[in-house]
């Protein structure tokens, strides 16, 4: 088990925030976090978060297949709604 400096303290992530989710990708660390978004007086905050790890997905190709199917469905829906 790795016991170094936490990746979220050393790496600047790529982040996308929508009305409902906060997607954070740490490419060097091989991590992708998906969090719910909730709002308080301080503005948008992260809620419950799930972290996807590259090594876990590599060890479980069936999980990659499910994610691939989901992303394909998203792309297909986008093509339909944008008339592509």
Backbone as CSV, one residue per row, in Angstrom:
resi,resn,N_x,N_y,N_z,CA_x,CA_y,CA_z,C_x,C_y,C_z
1,UNK,0.836,-1.184,0.000,0.000,0.000,0.000,0.878,1.243,0.000
2,UNK,0.510,2.216,-0.857,1.254,3.468,-0.978,0.978,4.354,0.230
3,UNK,2.033,4.928,0.797,1.880,5.780,1.973,2.527,7.147,1.791
4,UNK,2.596,7.639,0.568,3.226,8.933,0.293,2.270,10.093,0.502
5,UNK,2.635,11.222,-0.063,1.798,12.418,0.012,0.534,12.166,-0.809
6,UNK,-0.633,12.498,-0.278,-1.876,12.250,-1.014,-1.902,12.957,-2.370
7,UNK,-2.385,12.241,-3.376,-2.393,12.774,-4.740,-3.199,14.068,-4.842
8,UNK,-4.262,14.214,-4.074,-5.087,15.425,-4.154,-4.378,16.653,-3.583
9,UNK,-3.267,16.422,-2.877,-2.479,17.540,-2.358,-1.319,17.909,-3.289
10,UNK,-0.967,17.024,-4.210,0.189,17.269,-5.064,-0.150,17.464,-6.542
11,UNK,-1.330,17.032,-6.957,-1.686,17.088,-8.369,-2.861,18.044,-8.596
12,UNK,-2.752,18.852,-9.626,-3.859,19.722,-10.007,-4.782,18.920,-10.920
13,UNK,-6.028,18.695,-10.508,-6.923,17.853,-11.298,-7.619,18.624,-12.420
14,UNK,-8.207,17.869,-13.319,-9.141,18.416,-14.300,-10.516,18.278,-13.645
15,UNK,-11.262,19.378,-13.551,-12.566,19.320,-12.882,-13.677,19.861,-13.780
16,UNK,-14.814,19.201,-13.696,-16.036,19.631,-14.355,-17.137,19.549,-13.297
17,UNK,-17.886,20.639,-13.172,-18.994,20.637,-12.216,-20.278,20.969,-12.974
18,UNK,-21.272,20.112,-12.828,-22.583,20.364,-13.398,-23.519,20.737,-12.251
19,UNK,-24.800,20.834,-12.547,-25.761,21.126,-11.484,-25.848,19.996,-10.461
20,UNK,-25.527,18.768,-10.893,-25.743,17.611,-10.024,-24.495,16.821,-9.662
21,UNK,-23.448,16.879,-10.489,-22.235,16.111,-10.177,-20.989,16.974,-10.288
22,UNK,-19.950,16.521,-9.597,-18.636,17.160,-9.623,-17.666,16.058,-10.026
23,UNK,-17.110,16.165,-11.225,-16.215,15.153,-11.768,-14.785,15.677,-11.689
24,UNK,-13.923,14.920,-11.026,-12.539,15.339,-10.816,-11.606,14.223,-11.278
25,UNK,-10.709,14.555,-12.224,-9.790,13.557,-12.769,-8.349,13.919,-12.405
26,UNK,-7.660,12.971,-11.783,-6.246,13.101,-11.445,-5.480,12.136,-12.349
27,UNK,-5.054,12.578,-13.544,-4.445,11.650,-14.493,-3.160,10.988,-14.007
28,UNK,-2.281,11.732,-13.361,-1.019,11.133,-12.886,-1.275,10.065,-11.837
29,UNK,-2.257,10.297,-10.974,-2.574,9.338,-9.908,-3.449,8.197,-10.402
30,UNK,-4.048,8.355,-11.579,-4.939,7.319,-12.088,-6.228,7.233,-11.296
31,UNK,-6.772,8.394,-10.937,-7.991,8.436,-10.134,-9.018,9.353,-10.792
32,UNK,-10.289,8.975,-10.672,-11.387,9.812,-11.119,-12.434,9.794,-10.004
33,UNK,-12.783,10.966,-9.514,-13.774,11.079,-8.446,-15.073,11.622,-9.014
34,UNK,-16.174,11.018,-8.607,-17.503,11.487,-8.978,-18.228,11.795,-7.682
35,UNK,-18.620,13.062,-7.522,-19.280,13.492,-6.287,-20.614,14.146,-6.612
36,UNK,-21.545,14.038,-5.680,-22.782,14.803,-5.802,-22.474,16.250,-5.430
37,UNK,-23.308,17.169,-5.897,-23.146,18.587,-5.570,-24.344,19.029,-4.751
38,UNK,-24.088,19.730,-3.678,-25.156,20.366,-2.908,-24.742,21.794,-2.615
39,UNK,-25.689,22.622,-2.330,-25.431,24.048,-2.158,-25.783,24.489,-0.739
40,UNK,-24.934,25.347,-0.177,-25.227,25.981,1.106,-24.859,27.452,0.986
41,UNK,-24.775,28.166,2.098,-24.471,29.602,2.051,-23.101,29.887,1.444
42,UNK,-22.194,28.932,1.522,-20.841,29.107,0.990,-20.752,28.772,-0.497
43,UNK,-21.847,28.300,-1.067,-21.855,27.930,-2.477,-21.869,26.427,-2.668
44,UNK,-21.501,25.968,-3.871,-21.529,24.533,-4.150,-20.498,23.775,-3.312
45,UNK,-20.903,22.621,-2.807,-20.040,21.759,-1.995,-20.107,20.335,-2.538
46,UNK,-19.028,19.607,-2.307,-19.020,18.183,-2.665,-19.841,17.401,-1.644
47,UNK,-20.621,16.475,-2.173,-21.355,15.559,-1.313,-20.672,14.202,-1.310
48,UNK,-21.473,13.163,-1.315,-20.918,11.810,-1.343,-20.056,11.639,-2.584
49,UNK,-18.902,11.002,-2.396,-17.921,10.866,-3.472,-17.516,9.415,-3.652
50,UNK,-17.376,9.020,-4.909,-16.858,7.701,-5.276,-15.571,7.938,-6.062
51,UNK,-14.543,7.154,-5.763,-13.271,7.260,-6.478,-13.050,5.999,-7.299
52,UNK,-12.836,6.198,-8.606,-12.487,5.100,-9.492,-10.973,5.084,-9.633
53,UNK,-10.371,3.918,-9.480,-8.918,3.770,-9.563,-8.552,2.928,-10.786
54,UNK,-7.573,3.399,-11.542,-7.135,2.692,-12.747,-6.790,1.242,-12.439
55,UNK,-6.023,1.005,-11.391,-5.590,-0.375,-11.125,-6.763,-1.300,-10.804
56,UNK,-7.799,-0.776,-10.194,-8.974,-1.593,-9.902,-9.729,-1.919,-11.182
57,UNK,-9.862,-0.930,-12.064,-10.556,-1.178,-13.326,-9.755,-2.106,-14.232
58,UNK,-8.429,-2.002,-14.206,-7.592,-2.918,-14.988,-7.783,-4.353,-14.492
59,UNK,-7.915,-4.523,-13.194,-8.092,-5.858,-12.612,-9.491,-6.430,-12.864
60,UNK,-10.428,-5.566,-13.255,-11.814,-6.002,-13.456,-12.344,-5.462,-14.784
61,UNK,-11.967,-6.106,-15.900,-12.363,-5.620,-17.218,-13.872,-5.505,-17.397
62,UNK,-14.644,-6.306,-16.661,-16.097,-6.218,-16.781,-16.602,-4.857,-16.296
63,UNK,-15.911,-4.257,-15.344,-16.267,-2.915,-14.880,-15.993,-1.892,-15.978
64,UNK,-14.890,-2.061,-16.694,-14.587,-1.172,-17.825,-15.659,-1.303,-18.903
65,UNK,-16.126,-2.523,-19.126,-17.150,-2.744,-20.148,-18.440,-2.005,-19.780
66,UNK,-18.816,-2.037,-18.522,-20.031,-1.330,-18.082,-19.855,0.178,-18.263
67,UNK,-18.701,0.716,-17.876,-18.449,2.150,-18.053,-18.450,2.525,-19.531
68,UNK,-17.859,1.678,-20.356,-17.823,1.932,-21.794,-19.237,1.965,-22.367
69,UNK,-20.096,1.021,-21.947,-21.485,1.000,-22.407,-22.208,2.272,-21.994
70,UNK,-21.991,2.709,-20.761,-22.626,3.927,-20.267,-22.181,5.134,-21.084
71,UNK,-20.879,5.277,-21.295,-20.367,6.423,-22.045,-20.826,6.400,-23.505
72,UNK,-20.939,5.221,-24.088,-21.462,5.105,-25.450,-22.915,5.573,-25.494
73,UNK,-23.708,5.188,-24.488,-25.102,5.628,-24.423,-25.185,7.148,-24.289
74,UNK,-24.274,7.729,-23.517,-24.243,9.194,-23.370,-23.928,9.844,-24.706
75,UNK,-22.918,9.323,-25.397,-22.550,9.876,-26.700,-23.691,9.735,-27.702
76,UNK,-24.349,8.578,-27.701,-25.472,8.360,-28.613,-26.608,9.330,-28.299
77,UNK,-26.896,9.553,-27.034,-27.956,10.477,-26.637,-27.595,11.897,-27.062
78,UNK,-26.328,12.272,-26.903,-25.890,13.591,-27.317,-26.042,13.801,-28.809
79,UNK,-25.749,12.778,-29.596,-25.891,12.873,-31.049,-27.349,13.052,-31.426
80,UNK,-28.246,12.365,-30.730,-29.678,12.481,-31.012,-30.179,13.866,-30.624
81,UNK,-29.815,14.336,-29.427,-30.333,15.618,-28.962,-29.709,16.807,-29.689
82,UNK,-28.515,16.627,-30.255,-27.873,17.722,-30.990,-28.036,17.578,-32.505
83,UNK,-28.761,16.553,-32.924,-29.024,16.360,-34.344,-27.815,15.979,-35.159
84,UNK,-26.848,15.296,-34.529,-25.636,14.897,-35.257,-25.809,13.567,-35.961
